[in-house]
Amino acid sequence: MTVPFDNSAEANHRNRVWFFPNKFWAATKGMPEDQVSSLMAEVERLAAAGDFQALSKYPFVFVGDPYKHDKSAA
């Protein structure tokens, strides 16, 4: 018996956006409230647009699976 594999599910898993609130609050500590709101709105806009490269510049956002460790080929 073969199990069908859905490549789109794998692609969606690789492009999953993870947001870490504790890192967000650490990165925005001391920022004015309007600047924090603007930053959060920008992150939400980029996530909705699927701009994963732009999202990766933020230390509190991770694209992919943060619990999967890449194994380099030897």
Secondary structure as UniProt FT lines:
FT   HELIX           7..14
FT   STRAND          17..19
FT   HELIX           21..27
FT   TURN            28..30
FT   HELIX           33..49
FT   HELIX           52..55
FT   TURN            56..57
FT   TURN            59..60
FT   STRAND          61..63
FT   TURN            66..67
//
